Amino acid sequence: MCGRGFHKWEDEPRKQFDVKQGRLISEEVCKRCGKRRTRRS
Ligand SMILES: [Zn+2]
């Protein structure tokens, strides 16, 4: 699944603040492969 781009995203409790955009960014981690991505809320 992960190989085809279907990651099992789970919210990382740690939130970051993007200073440039002045927004909160939430981070997500794939439960299966550990890949990370950030999302702007
Ligand atoms: Zn994955």
mmCIF file of the protein (N, C-alpha, C, O) and its ligand, coordinates in Angstrom:
data_MODEL
# 
_entry.id   MODEL 
# 
loop_
_entity.id 
_entity.type 
_entity.pdbx_number_of_molecules 
1 polymer     1 
2 non-polymer 1 
# 
_entity_poly.entity_id                      1 
_entity_poly.type                           'polypeptide(L)' 
_entity_poly.nstd_linkage                   no 
_entity_poly.nstd_monomer                   no 
_entity_poly.pdbx_seq_one_letter_code       MCGRGFHKWEDEPRKQFDVKQGRLISEEVCKRCGKRRTRRS 
_entity_poly.pdbx_seq_one_letter_code_can   MCGRGFHKWEDEPRKQFDVKQGRLISEEVCKRCGKRRTRRS 
_entity_poly.pdbx_strand_id                 A 
# 
loop_
_entity_poly_seq.entity_id 
_entity_poly_seq.num 
_entity_poly_seq.mon_id 
_entity_poly_seq.hetero 
1 1  MET n 
1 2  CYS n 
1 3  GLY n 
1 4  ARG n 
1 5  GLY n 
1 6  PHE n 
1 7  HIS n 
1 8  LYS n 
1 9  TRP n 
1 10 GLU n 
1 11 ASP n 
1 12 GLU n 
1 13 PRO n 
1 14 ARG n 
1 15 LYS n 
1 16 GLN n 
1 17 PHE n 
1 18 ASP n 
1 19 VAL n 
1 20 LYS n 
1 21 GLN n 
1 22 GLY n 
1 23 ARG n 
1 24 LEU n 
1 25 ILE n 
1 26 SER n 
1 27 GLU n 
1 28 GLU n 
1 29 VAL n 
1 30 CYS n 
1 31 LYS n 
1 32 ARG n 
1 33 CYS n 
1 34 GLY n 
1 35 LYS n 
1 36 ARG n 
1 37 ARG n 
1 38 THR n 
1 39 ARG n 
1 40 ARG n 
1 41 SER n 
# 
loop_
_struct_asym.id 
_struct_asym.entity_id 
A 1 
B 2 
# 
loop_
_chem_comp.id 
_chem_comp.type 
_chem_comp.mon_nstd_flag 
ARG 'L-peptide linking' y 
ASP 'L-peptide linking' y 
CYS 'L-peptide linking' y 
GLN 'L-peptide linking' y 
GLU 'L-peptide linking' y 
GLY 'peptide linking'   y 
HIS 'L-peptide linking' y 
ILE 'L-peptide linking' y 
LEU 'L-peptide linking' y 
LYS 'L-peptide linking' y 
MET 'L-peptide linking' y 
PHE 'L-peptide linking' y 
PRO 'L-peptide linking' y 
SER 'L-peptide linking' y 
THR 'L-peptide linking' y 
TRP 'L-peptide linking' y 
VAL 'L-peptide linking' y 
ZN  non-polymer         . 
# 
_pdbx_entity_nonpoly.entity_id   2 
_pdbx_entity_nonpoly.name        ? 
_pdbx_entity_nonpoly.comp_id     ZN 
# 
_pdbx_nonpoly_scheme.asym_id         B 
_pdbx_nonpoly_scheme.entity_id       2 
_pdbx_nonpoly_scheme.mon_id          ZN 
_pdbx_nonpoly_scheme.ndb_seq_num     1 
_pdbx_nonpoly_scheme.pdb_seq_num     101 
_pdbx_nonpoly_scheme.auth_seq_num    101 
_pdbx_nonpoly_scheme.pdb_mon_id      ZN 
_pdbx_nonpoly_scheme.auth_mon_id     ZN 
_pdbx_nonpoly_scheme.pdb_strand_id   A 
_pdbx_nonpoly_scheme.pdb_ins_code    . 
# 
loop_
_atom_site.group_PDB 
_atom_site.id 
_atom_site.type_symbol 
_atom_site.label_atom_id 
_atom_site.label_alt_id 
_atom_site.label_comp_id 
_atom_site.label_asym_id 
_atom_site.label_entity_id 
_atom_site.label_seq_id 
_atom_site.pdbx_PDB_ins_code 
_atom_site.Cartn_x 
_atom_site.Cartn_y 
_atom_site.Cartn_z 
_atom_site.occupancy 
_atom_site.B_iso_or_equiv 
_atom_site.pdbx_formal_charge 
_atom_site.auth_seq_id 
_atom_site.auth_comp_id 
_atom_site.auth_asym_id 
_atom_site.auth_atom_id 
_atom_site.pdbx_PDB_model_num 
ATOM   1   N  N  . MET A 1 1  ? 0.829  -1.214 0.000  1.00 0.00 ? 1   MET A N  1 
ATOM   2   C  CA . MET A 1 1  ? 0.000  0.000  0.000  1.00 0.00 ? 1   MET A CA 1 
ATOM   3   C  C  . MET A 1 1  ? 0.861  1.261  0.000  1.00 0.00 ? 1   MET A C  1 
ATOM   4   O  O  . MET A 1 1  ? 0.651  2.163  -0.811 1.00 0.00 ? 1   MET A O  1 
ATOM   5   N  N  . CYS A 1 2  ? 1.807  1.318  0.889  1.00 0.00 ? 2   CYS A N  1 
ATOM   6   C  CA . CYS A 1 2  ? 2.654  2.504  0.970  1.00 0.00 ? 2   CYS A CA 1 
ATOM   7   C  C  . CYS A 1 2  ? 3.381  2.743  -0.356 1.00 0.00 ? 2   CYS A C  1 
ATOM   8   O  O  . CYS A 1 2  ? 3.560  3.888  -0.772 1.00 0.00 ? 2   CYS A O  1 
ATOM   9   N  N  . GLY A 1 3  ? 3.795  1.669  -1.012 1.00 0.00 ? 3   GLY A N  1 
ATOM   10  C  CA . GLY A 1 3  ? 4.523  1.780  -2.266 1.00 0.00 ? 3   GLY A CA 1 
ATOM   11  C  C  . GLY A 1 3  ? 3.710  2.455  -3.355 1.00 0.00 ? 3   GLY A C  1 
ATOM   12  O  O  . GLY A 1 3  ? 4.265  3.054  -4.276 1.00 0.00 ? 3   GLY A O  1 
ATOM   13  N  N  . ARG A 1 4  ? 2.409  2.356  -3.247 1.00 0.00 ? 4   ARG A N  1 
ATOM   14  C  CA . ARG A 1 4  ? 1.562  2.987  -4.245 1.00 0.00 ? 4   ARG A CA 1 
ATOM   15  C  C  . ARG A 1 4  ? 1.057  4.351  -3.788 1.00 0.00 ? 4   ARG A C  1 
ATOM   16  O  O  . ARG A 1 4  ? 0.195  4.958  -4.423 1.00 0.00 ? 4   ARG A O  1 
ATOM   17  N  N  . GLY A 1 5  ? 1.603  4.808  -2.692 1.00 0.00 ? 5   GLY A N  1 
ATOM   18  C  CA . GLY A 1 5  ? 1.247  6.154  -2.230 1.00 0.00 ? 5   GLY A CA 1 
ATOM   19  C  C  . GLY A 1 5  ? 0.098  6.188  -1.254 1.00 0.00 ? 5   GLY A C  1 
ATOM   20  O  O  . GLY A 1 5  ? -0.384 7.263  -0.899 1.00 0.00 ? 5   GLY A O  1 
ATOM   21  N  N  . PHE A 1 6  ? -0.358 5.007  -0.808 1.00 0.00 ? 6   PHE A N  1 
ATOM   22  C  CA . PHE A 1 6  ? -1.447 4.978  0.173  1.00 0.00 ? 6   PHE A CA 1 
ATOM   23  C  C  . PHE A 1 6  ? -0.877 4.777  1.560  1.00 0.00 ? 6   PHE A C  1 
ATOM   24  O  O  . PHE A 1 6  ? -0.814 3.660  2.074  1.00 0.00 ? 6   PHE A O  1 
ATOM   25  N  N  . HIS A 1 7  ? -0.467 5.877  2.151  1.00 0.00 ? 7   HIS A N  1 
ATOM   26  C  CA . HIS A 1 7  ? 0.106  5.780  3.481  1.00 0.00 ? 7   HIS A CA 1 
ATOM   27  C  C  . HIS A 1 7  ? -0.983 5.806  4.539  1.00 0.00 ? 7   HIS A C  1 
ATOM   28  O  O  . HIS A 1 7  ? -2.079 6.329  4.334  1.00 0.00 ? 7   HIS A O  1 
ATOM   29  N  N  . LYS A 1 8  ? -0.643 5.229  5.660  1.00 0.00 ? 8   LYS A N  1 
ATOM   30  C  CA . LYS A 1 8  ? -1.587 5.218  6.786  1.00 0.00 ? 8   LYS A CA 1 
ATOM   31  C  C  . LYS A 1 8  ? -1.229 6.375  7.700  1.00 0.00 ? 8   LYS A C  1 
ATOM   32  O  O  . LYS A 1 8  ? -0.507 6.205  8.682  1.00 0.00 ? 8   LYS A O  1 
ATOM   33  N  N  . TRP A 1 9  ? -1.734 7.536  7.374  1.00 0.00 ? 9   TRP A N  1 
ATOM   34  C  CA . TRP A 1 9  ? -1.345 8.738  8.094  1.00 0.00 ? 9   TRP A CA 1 
ATOM   35  C  C  . TRP A 1 9  ? -1.991 8.800  9.462  1.00 0.00 ? 9   TRP A C  1 
ATOM   36  O  O  . TRP A 1 9  ? -3.169 8.491  9.640  1.00 0.00 ? 9   TRP A O  1 
ATOM   37  N  N  . GLU A 1 10 ? -1.179 9.211  10.419 1.00 0.00 ? 10  GLU A N  1 
ATOM   38  C  CA . GLU A 1 10 ? -1.689 9.414  11.764 1.00 0.00 ? 10  GLU A CA 1 
ATOM   39  C  C  . GLU A 1 10 ? -1.121 10.720 12.302 1.00 0.00 ? 10  GLU A C  1 
ATOM   40  O  O  . GLU A 1 10 ? 0.053  11.035 12.109 1.00 0.00 ? 10  GLU A O  1 
ATOM   41  N  N  . ASP A 1 11 ? -1.971 11.462 12.971 1.00 0.00 ? 11  ASP A N  1 
ATOM   42  C  CA . ASP A 1 11 ? -1.537 12.766 13.472 1.00 0.00 ? 11  ASP A CA 1 
ATOM   43  C  C  . ASP A 1 11 ? -0.434 12.648 14.509 1.00 0.00 ? 11  ASP A C  1 
ATOM   44  O  O  . ASP A 1 11 ? -0.502 11.839 15.435 1.00 0.00 ? 11  ASP A O  1 
ATOM   45  N  N  . GLU A 1 12 ? 0.554  13.453 14.332 1.00 0.00 ? 12  GLU A N  1 
ATOM   46  C  CA . GLU A 1 12 ? 1.597  13.587 15.346 1.00 0.00 ? 12  GLU A CA 1 
ATOM   47  C  C  . GLU A 1 12 ? 1.142  14.700 16.283 1.00 0.00 ? 12  GLU A C  1 
ATOM   48  O  O  . GLU A 1 12 ? 0.809  15.795 15.831 1.00 0.00 ? 12  GLU A O  1 
ATOM   49  N  N  . PRO A 1 13 ? 1.128  14.426 17.583 1.00 0.00 ? 13  PRO A N  1 
ATOM   50  C  CA . PRO A 1 13 ? 0.603  15.428 18.503 1.00 0.00 ? 13  PRO A CA 1 
ATOM   51  C  C  . PRO A 1 13 ? 1.384  16.736 18.487 1.00 0.00 ? 13  PRO A C  1 
ATOM   52  O  O  . PRO A 1 13 ? 0.849  17.800 18.800 1.00 0.00 ? 13  PRO A O  1 
ATOM   53  N  N  . ARG A 1 14 ? 2.636  16.640 18.123 1.00 0.00 ? 14  ARG A N  1 
ATOM   54  C  CA . ARG A 1 14 ? 3.471  17.824 18.113 1.00 0.00 ? 14  ARG A CA 1 
ATOM   55  C  C  . ARG A 1 14 ? 3.029  18.775 17.004 1.00 0.00 ? 14  ARG A C  1 
ATOM   56  O  O  . ARG A 1 14 ? 2.946  18.390 15.837 1.00 0.00 ? 14  ARG A O  1 
ATOM   57  N  N  . LYS A 1 15 ? 2.757  19.983 17.371 1.00 0.00 ? 15  LYS A N  1 
ATOM   58  C  CA . LYS A 1 15 ? 2.359  20.981 16.390 1.00 0.00 ? 15  LYS A CA 1 
ATOM   59  C  C  . LYS A 1 15 ? 3.480  21.998 16.200 1.00 0.00 ? 15  LYS A C  1 
ATOM   60  O  O  . LYS A 1 15 ? 4.193  22.352 17.139 1.00 0.00 ? 15  LYS A O  1 
ATOM   61  N  N  . GLN A 1 16 ? 3.608  22.445 14.988 1.00 0.00 ? 16  GLN A N  1 
ATOM   62  C  CA . GLN A 1 16 ? 4.639  23.441 14.714 1.00 0.00 ? 16  GLN A CA 1 
ATOM   63  C  C  . GLN A 1 16 ? 3.985  24.714 14.217 1.00 0.00 ? 16  GLN A C  1 
ATOM   64  O  O  . GLN A 1 16 ? 2.849  24.721 13.743 1.00 0.00 ? 16  GLN A O  1 
ATOM   65  N  N  . PHE A 1 17 ? 4.727  25.764 14.341 1.00 0.00 ? 17  PHE A N  1 
ATOM   66  C  CA . PHE A 1 17 ? 4.211  27.036 13.866 1.00 0.00 ? 17  PHE A CA 1 
ATOM   67  C  C  . PHE A 1 17 ? 5.062  27.542 12.727 1.00 0.00 ? 17  PHE A C  1 
ATOM   68  O  O  . PHE A 1 17 ? 6.266  27.751 12.876 1.00 0.00 ? 17  PHE A O  1 
ATOM   69  N  N  . ASP A 1 18 ? 4.429  27.735 11.593 1.00 0.00 ? 18  ASP A N  1 
ATOM   70  C  CA . ASP A 1 18 ? 5.148  28.263 10.441 1.00 0.00 ? 18  ASP A CA 1 
ATOM   71  C  C  . ASP A 1 18 ? 5.199  29.785 10.543 1.00 0.00 ? 18  ASP A C  1 
ATOM   72  O  O  . ASP A 1 18 ? 4.198  30.478 10.366 1.00 0.00 ? 18  ASP A O  1 
ATOM   73  N  N  . VAL A 1 19 ? 6.388  30.272 10.830 1.00 0.00 ? 19  VAL A N  1 
ATOM   74  C  CA . VAL A 1 19 ? 6.522  31.708 11.070 1.00 0.00 ? 19  VAL A CA 1 
ATOM   75  C  C  . VAL A 1 19 ? 6.279  32.505 9.791  1.00 0.00 ? 19  VAL A C  1 
ATOM   76  O  O  . VAL A 1 19 ? 5.690  33.586 9.812  1.00 0.00 ? 19  VAL A O  1 
ATOM   77  N  N  . LYS A 1 20 ? 6.745  31.949 8.688  1.00 0.00 ? 20  LYS A N  1 
ATOM   78  C  CA . LYS A 1 20 ? 6.602  32.663 7.417  1.00 0.00 ? 20  LYS A CA 1 
ATOM   79  C  C  . LYS A 1 20 ? 5.140  32.885 7.056  1.00 0.00 ? 20  LYS A C  1 
ATOM   80  O  O  . LYS A 1 20 ? 4.752  33.966 6.612  1.00 0.00 ? 20  LYS A O  1 
ATOM   81  N  N  . GLN A 1 21 ? 4.343  31.854 7.252  1.00 0.00 ? 21  GLN A N  1 
ATOM   82  C  CA . GLN A 1 21 ? 2.944  31.964 6.879  1.00 0.00 ? 21  GLN A CA 1 
ATOM   83  C  C  . GLN A 1 21 ? 2.043  32.349 8.045  1.00 0.00 ? 21  GLN A C  1 
ATOM   84  O  O  . GLN A 1 21 ? 0.868  32.667 7.862  1.00 0.00 ? 21  GLN A O  1 
ATOM   85  N  N  . GLY A 1 22 ? 2.617  32.315 9.255  1.00 0.00 ? 22  GLY A N  1 
ATOM   86  C  CA . GLY A 1 22 ? 1.827  32.677 10.424 1.00 0.00 ? 22  GLY A CA 1 
ATOM   87  C  C  . GLY A 1 22 ? 0.708  31.697 10.704 1.00 0.00 ? 22  GLY A C  1 
ATOM   88  O  O  . GLY A 1 22 ? -0.377 32.082 11.139 1.00 0.00 ? 22  GLY A O  1 
ATOM   89  N  N  . ARG A 1 23 ? 0.981  30.426 10.451 1.00 0.00 ? 23  ARG A N  1 
ATOM   90  C  CA . ARG A 1 23 ? -0.044 29.395 10.644 1.00 0.00 ? 23  ARG A CA 1 
ATOM   91  C  C  . ARG A 1 23 ? 0.504  28.221 11.420 1.00 0.00 ? 23  ARG A C  1 
ATOM   92  O  O  . ARG A 1 23 ? 1.712  27.987 11.479 1.00 0.00 ? 23  ARG A O  1 
ATOM   93  N  N  . LEU A 1 24 ? -0.420 27.492 12.012 1.00 0.00 ? 24  LEU A N  1 
ATOM   94  C  CA . LEU A 1 24 ? -0.045 26.235 12.647 1.00 0.00 ? 24  LEU A CA 1 
ATOM   95  C  C  . LEU A 1 24 ? 0.109  25.150 11.582 1.00 0.00 ? 24  LEU A C  1 
ATOM   96  O  O  . LEU A 1 24 ? -0.652 25.082 10.617 1.00 0.00 ? 24  LEU A O  1 
ATOM   97  N  N  . ILE A 1 25 ? 1.103  24.320 11.789 1.00 0.00 ? 25  ILE A N  1 
ATOM   98  C  CA . ILE A 1 25 ? 1.309  23.179 10.905 1.00 0.00 ? 25  ILE A CA 1 
ATOM   99  C  C  . ILE A 1 25 ? 1.177  21.918 11.737 1.00 0.00 ? 25  ILE A C  1 
ATOM   100 O  O  . ILE A 1 25 ? 1.787  21.803 12.800 1.00 0.00 ? 25  ILE A O  1 
ATOM   101 N  N  . SER A 1 26 ? 0.392  20.985 11.263 1.00 0.00 ? 26  SER A N  1 
ATOM   102 C  CA . SER A 1 26 ? 0.326  19.705 11.961 1.00 0.00 ? 26  SER A CA 1 
ATOM   103 C  C  . SER A 1 26 ? 1.118  18.674 11.169 1.00 0.00 ? 26  SER A C  1 
ATOM   104 O  O  . SER A 1 26 ? 1.125  18.669 9.938  1.00 0.00 ? 26  SER A O  1 
ATOM   105 N  N  . GLU A 1 27 ? 1.773  17.815 11.911 1.00 0.00 ? 27  GLU A N  1 
ATOM   106 C  CA . GLU A 1 27 ? 2.619  16.822 11.279 1.00 0.00 ? 27  GLU A CA 1 
ATOM   107 C  C  . GLU A 1 27 ? 1.940  15.456 11.345 1.00 0.00 ? 27  GLU A C  1 
ATOM   108 O  O  . GLU A 1 27 ? 1.309  15.115 12.345 1.00 0.00 ? 27  GLU A O  1 
ATOM   109 N  N  . GLU A 1 28 ? 2.071  14.699 10.294 1.00 0.00 ? 28  GLU A N  1 
ATOM   110 C  CA . GLU A 1 28 ? 1.499  13.363 10.252 1.00 0.00 ? 28  GLU A CA 1 
ATOM   111 C  C  . GLU A 1 28 ? 2.587  12.340 9.964  1.00 0.00 ? 28  GLU A C  1 
ATOM   112 O  O  . GLU A 1 28 ? 3.542  12.614 9.237  1.00 0.00 ? 28  GLU A O  1 
ATOM   113 N  N  . VAL A 1 29 ? 2.429  11.170 10.541 1.00 0.00 ? 29  VAL A N  1 
ATOM   114 C  CA . VAL A 1 29 ? 3.406  10.097 10.350 1.00 0.00 ? 29  VAL A CA 1 
ATOM   115 C  C  . VAL A 1 29 ? 2.674  8.859  9.856  1.00 0.00 ? 29  VAL A C  1 
ATOM   116 O  O  . VAL A 1 29 ? 1.590  8.532  10.340 1.00 0.00 ? 29  VAL A O  1 
ATOM   117 N  N  . CYS A 1 30 ? 3.261  8.190  8.912  1.00 0.00 ? 30  CYS A N  1 
ATOM   118 C  CA . CYS A 1 30 ? 2.668  6.940  8.446  1.00 0.00 ? 30  CYS A CA 1 
ATOM   119 C  C  . CYS A 1 30 ? 2.977  5.833  9.449  1.00 0.00 ? 30  CYS A C  1 
ATOM   120 O  O  . CYS A 1 30 ? 4.127  5.627  9.837  1.00 0.00 ? 30  CYS A O  1 
ATOM   121 N  N  . LYS A 1 31 ? 1.921  5.123  9.862  1.00 0.00 ? 31  LYS A N  1 
ATOM   122 C  CA . LYS A 1 31 ? 2.103  4.071  10.859 1.00 0.00 ? 31  LYS A CA 1 
ATOM   123 C  C  . LYS A 1 31 ? 2.919  2.919  10.310 1.00 0.00 ? 31  LYS A C  1 
ATOM   124 O  O  . LYS A 1 31 ? 3.593  2.223  11.070 1.00 0.00 ? 31  LYS A O  1 
ATOM   125 N  N  . ARG A 1 32 ? 2.874  2.708  9.024  1.00 0.00 ? 32  ARG A N  1 
ATOM   126 C  CA . ARG A 1 32 ? 3.530  1.528  8.467  1.00 0.00 ? 32  ARG A CA 1 
ATOM   127 C  C  . ARG A 1 32 ? 4.986  1.757  8.109  1.00 0.00 ? 32  ARG A C  1 
ATOM   128 O  O  . ARG A 1 32 ? 5.840  0.934  8.442  1.00 0.00 ? 32  ARG A O  1 
ATOM   129 N  N  . CYS A 1 33 ? 5.287  2.868  7.432  1.00 0.00 ? 33  CYS A N  1 
ATOM   130 C  CA . CYS A 1 33 ? 6.660  3.044  6.958  1.00 0.00 ? 33  CYS A CA 1 
ATOM   131 C  C  . CYS A 1 33 ? 7.389  4.190  7.663  1.00 0.00 ? 33  CYS A C  1 
ATOM   132 O  O  . CYS A 1 33 ? 8.597  4.346  7.486  1.00 0.00 ? 33  CYS A O  1 
ATOM   133 N  N  . GLY A 1 34 ? 6.684  4.987  8.449  1.00 0.00 ? 34  GLY A N  1 
ATOM   134 C  CA . GLY A 1 34 ? 7.351  6.032  9.210  1.00 0.00 ? 34  GLY A CA 1 
ATOM   135 C  C  . GLY A 1 34 ? 7.584  7.311  8.434  1.00 0.00 ? 34  GLY A C  1 
ATOM   136 O  O  . GLY A 1 34 ? 8.242  8.226  8.930  1.00 0.00 ? 34  GLY A O  1 
ATOM   137 N  N  . LYS A 1 35 ? 7.053  7.388  7.222  1.00 0.00 ? 35  LYS A N  1 
ATOM   138 C  CA . LYS A 1 35 ? 7.201  8.609  6.439  1.00 0.00 ? 35  LYS A CA 1 
ATOM   139 C  C  . LYS A 1 35 ? 6.446  9.746  7.111  1.00 0.00 ? 35  LYS A C  1 
ATOM   140 O  O  . LYS A 1 35 ? 5.411  9.543  7.746  1.00 0.00 ? 35  LYS A O  1 
ATOM   141 N  N  . ARG A 1 36 ? 6.985  10.935 6.957  1.00 0.00 ? 36  ARG A N  1 
ATOM   142 C  CA . ARG A 1 36 ? 6.371  12.108 7.587  1.00 0.00 ? 36  ARG A CA 1 
ATOM   143 C  C  . ARG A 1 36 ? 5.896  13.079 6.547  1.00 0.00 ? 36  ARG A C  1 
ATOM   144 O  O  . ARG A 1 36 ? 6.454  13.177 5.454  1.00 0.00 ? 36  ARG A O  1 
ATOM   145 N  N  . ARG A 1 37 ? 4.853  13.800 6.905  1.00 0.00 ? 37  ARG A N  1 
ATOM   146 C  CA . ARG A 1 37 ? 4.432  14.913 6.065  1.00 0.00 ? 37  ARG A CA 1 
ATOM   147 C  C  . ARG A 1 37 ? 3.829  15.974 6.963  1.00 0.00 ? 37  ARG A C  1 
ATOM   148 O  O  . ARG A 1 37 ? 3.404  15.706 8.087  1.00 0.00 ? 37  ARG A O  1 
ATOM   149 N  N  . THR A 1 38 ? 3.806  17.151 6.447  1.00 0.00 ? 38  THR A N  1 
ATOM   150 C  CA . THR A 1 38 ? 3.222  18.243 7.216  1.00 0.00 ? 38  THR A CA 1 
ATOM   151 C  C  . THR A 1 38 ? 1.996  18.759 6.503  1.00 0.00 ? 38  THR A C  1 
ATOM   152 O  O  . THR A 1 38 ? 1.928  18.778 5.274  1.00 0.00 ? 38  THR A O  1 
ATOM   153 N  N  . ARG A 1 39 ? 1.054  19.166 7.274  1.00 0.00 ? 39  ARG A N  1 
ATOM   154 C  CA . ARG A 1 39 ? -0.165 19.726 6.697  1.00 0.00 ? 39  ARG A CA 1 
ATOM   155 C  C  . ARG A 1 39 ? -0.449 21.064 7.331  1.00 0.00 ? 39  ARG A C  1 
ATOM   156 O  O  . ARG A 1 39 ? -0.268 21.267 8.532  1.00 0.00 ? 39  ARG A O  1 
ATOM   157 N  N  . ARG A 1 40 ? -0.887 21.945 6.510  1.00 0.00 ? 40  ARG A N  1 
ATOM   158 C  CA . ARG A 1 40 ? -1.282 23.248 7.021  1.00 0.00 ? 40  ARG A CA 1 
ATOM   159 C  C  . ARG A 1 40 ? -2.785 23.234 7.275  1.00 0.00 ? 40  ARG A C  1 
ATOM   160 O  O  . ARG A 1 40 ? -3.585 22.879 6.408  1.00 0.00 ? 40  ARG A O  1 
ATOM   161 N  N  . SER A 1 41 ? -3.137 23.632 8.489  1.00 0.00 ? 41  SER A N  1 
ATOM   162 C  CA . SER A 1 41 ? -4.557 23.584 8.818  1.00 0.00 ? 41  SER A CA 1 
ATOM   163 C  C  . SER A 1 41 ? -5.239 24.896 8.492  1.00 0.00 ? 41  SER A C  1 
ATOM   164 O  O  . SER A 1 41 ? -6.444 25.035 8.706  1.00 0.00 ? 41  SER A O  1 
HETATM 165 ZN ZN . ZN  B 2 .  ? 3.664  4.638  4.467  1.00 0.00 2 101 ZN  A ZN 1 
# 
